[in-house]
């Protein structure tokens, strides 16, 4: 079974996935290690992923794996062919705070007058991700591409990684019902 563990950056995908008993593939690492990108977005300091090439890599990986469950972890995982999608969600103001706390690389830190202050690009990226979370962008794409019956939402706001991992495992194992549309952060948009 292929399962996408997805969500806006900062919702806790990587942290929760480290606590799961599955074959976890961190797709962001795969993209960098295998050069599965087409260009660098300088404004956002990120790579533009070649989704078709990534999908082909995943197909080959899954075909060669003897695991019962391959968990594909990334904010892009829902764009791939999967059996289930677990969408991690987080209250946008907390998400923005988490992303700002992640900090910067050394080169960017030197560019800033106050190294502890996030760069404007990082702050803009954090704000954009928080707005994306409030607008349910990843959830909407997941439901559009996989159907509501294959999508499970997990709210990570103020929860431990272990509790989140337990909810993910329940979704993977079929021990909970699909839950697309149960988390609502639209009040954030009224700010």
C-alpha positions as CSV (number, residue, x, y, z in Angstrom):
1,X,0.0,0.0,0.0
2,X,1.2,3.5,-0.9
3,X,0.3,6.2,1.6
4,X,0.9,9.9,1.2
5,X,1.8,11.8,4.4
6,X,1.3,15.4,3.3
7,X,0.5,18.8,4.6
8,X,1.8,22.4,4.5
9,X,5.4,22.7,5.5
10,X,5.7,22.9,9.2
11,X,2.7,20.7,10.1
12,X,5.0,18.0,11.6
13,X,5.2,15.4,8.8
14,X,8.9,14.5,9.2
15,X,8.8,14.5,13.0
16,X,5.7,12.3,13.2
17,X,7.0,9.9,10.4
18,X,10.1,9.2,12.5
19,X,7.8,7.5,15.0
20,X,6.0,5.2,12.5
21,X,6.7,1.5,11.8
22,X,6.6,1.8,8.1
23,X,9.0,2.1,5.2
24,X,9.1,5.9,5.2
25,X,10.4,7.7,2.1
26,X,11.3,11.4,2.6
27,X,10.5,12.7,-0.9
28,X,12.3,16.1,-0.4
29,X,15.5,14.2,0.2
30,X,14.9,12.0,-2.8
31,X,14.4,15.1,-5.0
32,X,17.7,16.5,-3.9
33,X,19.7,13.3,-4.0
34,X,18.4,12.3,-7.5
35,X,18.2,15.7,-9.0
36,X,14.5,15.4,-9.6
37,X,13.9,19.1,-10.0
38,X,13.7,21.5,-13.0
39,X,14.8,24.8,-11.6
40,X,15.5,26.8,-8.4
41,X,12.9,29.4,-7.2
42,X,15.3,32.0,-6.0
43,X,12.6,34.1,-4.4
44,X,11.5,31.2,-2.1
45,X,14.9,29.5,-2.0
46,X,13.3,26.2,-3.0
47,X,13.5,23.7,-5.8
48,X,10.8,23.3,-8.4
49,X,10.1,19.5,-8.4
50,X,9.8,17.5,-11.6
51,X,6.7,15.6,-10.4
52,X,6.7,13.2,-13.3
53,X,10.3,12.2,-12.7
54,X,9.5,11.9,-8.9
55,X,6.5,9.7,-9.7
56,X,8.6,7.4,-11.9
57,X,11.3,7.1,-9.1
58,X,8.5,6.2,-6.6
59,X,7.1,3.6,-8.9
60,X,10.5,2.0,-9.2
61,X,11.1,2.2,-5.5
62,X,7.7,0.7,-4.6
63,X,8.1,-2.1,-7.1
64,X,11.5,-3.1,-5.6
65,X,10.3,-2.8,-2.0
66,X,9.0,-5.7,0.0
67,X,7.3,-3.5,2.6
68,X,3.5,-3.8,3.1
69,X,3.3,0.0,3.5
70,X,5.4,2.6,1.8
71,X,4.8,6.0,3.4
72,X,5.7,8.9,1.1
73,X,6.4,11.9,3.3
74,X,6.4,15.4,1.7
75,X,4.2,18.4,1.1
76,X,4.0,17.1,-2.4
77,X,3.2,13.4,-1.7
78,X,-0.5,13.9,-2.4
79,X,0.3,14.7,-6.0
80,X,1.5,11.1,-6.5
81,X,-0.5,7.9,-7.1
82,X,-1.3,6.6,-3.7
83,X,-4.0,4.5,-1.9
84,X,-4.5,6.8,1.0
85,X,-3.7,10.4,1.9
86,X,-3.0,11.6,5.5
87,X,-3.1,15.4,5.6
88,X,-1.5,17.0,8.6
89,X,-3.0,20.3,9.6
90,X,-1.9,23.0,12.0
91,X,-3.5,26.2,13.2
92,X,-2.0,28.9,10.8
93,X,-0.6,31.2,13.5
94,X,1.3,28.3,15.1
95,X,2.4,27.1,11.8
96,X,3.8,30.5,10.9
97,X,5.6,30.7,14.2
98,X,7.1,27.2,13.7
99,X,8.4,28.1,10.2
100,X,9.9,31.4,11.5
101,X,11.7,29.5,14.3
102,X,13.3,27.1,11.8
103,X,15.8,29.8,11.1
104,X,18.1,30.3,8.2
105,X,21.2,28.9,6.7
106,X,24.5,30.5,7.6
107,X,24.8,32.5,4.3
108,X,21.4,34.1,4.8
109,X,22.1,34.8,8.5
110,X,25.2,36.8,7.5
111,X,23.2,38.9,5.2
112,X,20.9,40.1,7.9
113,X,21.8,42.9,10.3
114,X,20.3,41.0,13.1
115,X,21.1,37.3,12.7
116,X,18.3,36.2,15.0
117,X,15.7,38.0,12.9
118,X,14.3,36.0,10.0
119,X,14.9,37.3,6.5
120,X,12.1,38.9,4.6
121,X,12.0,36.0,2.2
122,X,11.7,33.5,5.1
123,X,9.0,35.6,6.7
124,X,7.1,35.9,3.4
125,X,7.4,32.1,2.9
126,X,6.1,31.5,6.4
127,X,3.2,33.8,5.9
128,X,2.3,32.3,2.5
129,X,2.4,28.8,4.0
130,X,0.1,29.9,6.9
131,X,-2.4,31.4,4.4
132,X,-2.2,28.2,2.3
133,X,-3.0,26.2,5.5
134,X,-6.0,28.5,6.2
135,X,-7.3,28.0,2.7
136,X,-7.0,24.2,2.8
137,X,-4.8,24.1,-0.3
138,X,-3.2,20.7,0.3
139,X,-6.5,19.2,1.6
140,X,-8.4,20.5,-1.4
141,X,-5.8,19.0,-3.8
142,X,-5.9,15.7,-2.0
143,X,-9.6,15.4,-2.2
144,X,-9.7,16.5,-5.8
145,X,-7.1,13.9,-6.8
146,X,-7.9,11.0,-4.6
147,X,-11.5,11.5,-3.4
148,X,-12.8,12.2,0.1
149,X,-13.0,8.5,0.9
150,X,-9.2,8.2,0.8
151,X,-8.3,11.3,2.7
152,X,-7.7,11.5,6.5
153,X,-7.1,14.9,8.2
154,X,-5.0,15.0,11.4
155,X,-4.8,18.3,13.4
156,X,-1.3,18.6,14.9
157,X,-2.0,21.9,16.7
158,X,-0.7,21.6,20.3
159,X,-0.3,17.8,20.1
160,X,2.7,15.6,20.7
161,X,4.5,13.9,17.8
162,X,3.6,10.6,19.4
163,X,-0.1,11.4,19.4
164,X,0.0,12.5,15.8
165,X,1.9,9.3,14.8
166,X,-0.8,7.2,16.5
167,X,-3.5,9.0,14.4
168,X,-1.5,8.5,11.3
169,X,-1.1,4.8,12.0
170,X,-4.8,4.4,12.7
171,X,-5.5,6.0,9.2
172,X,-3.0,3.7,7.5
173,X,-4.3,0.6,9.2
174,X,-8.0,1.4,8.5
175,X,-8.8,1.9,12.2
176,X,-10.4,5.3,11.6
177,X,-12.8,6.7,9.1
178,X,-11.8,9.1,6.3
179,X,-12.1,12.7,7.6
180,X,-11.6,15.2,4.9
181,X,-13.1,18.6,5.9
182,X,-13.1,18.1,9.7
183,X,-10.4,20.8,10.4
184,X,-11.3,24.5,9.8
185,X,-8.9,27.4,10.1
186,X,-10.8,29.9,8.0
187,X,-11.0,32.3,10.9
188,X,-7.3,33.0,10.3
189,X,-8.2,34.7,6.9
190,X,-10.3,37.3,8.8
191,X,-7.2,38.8,10.4
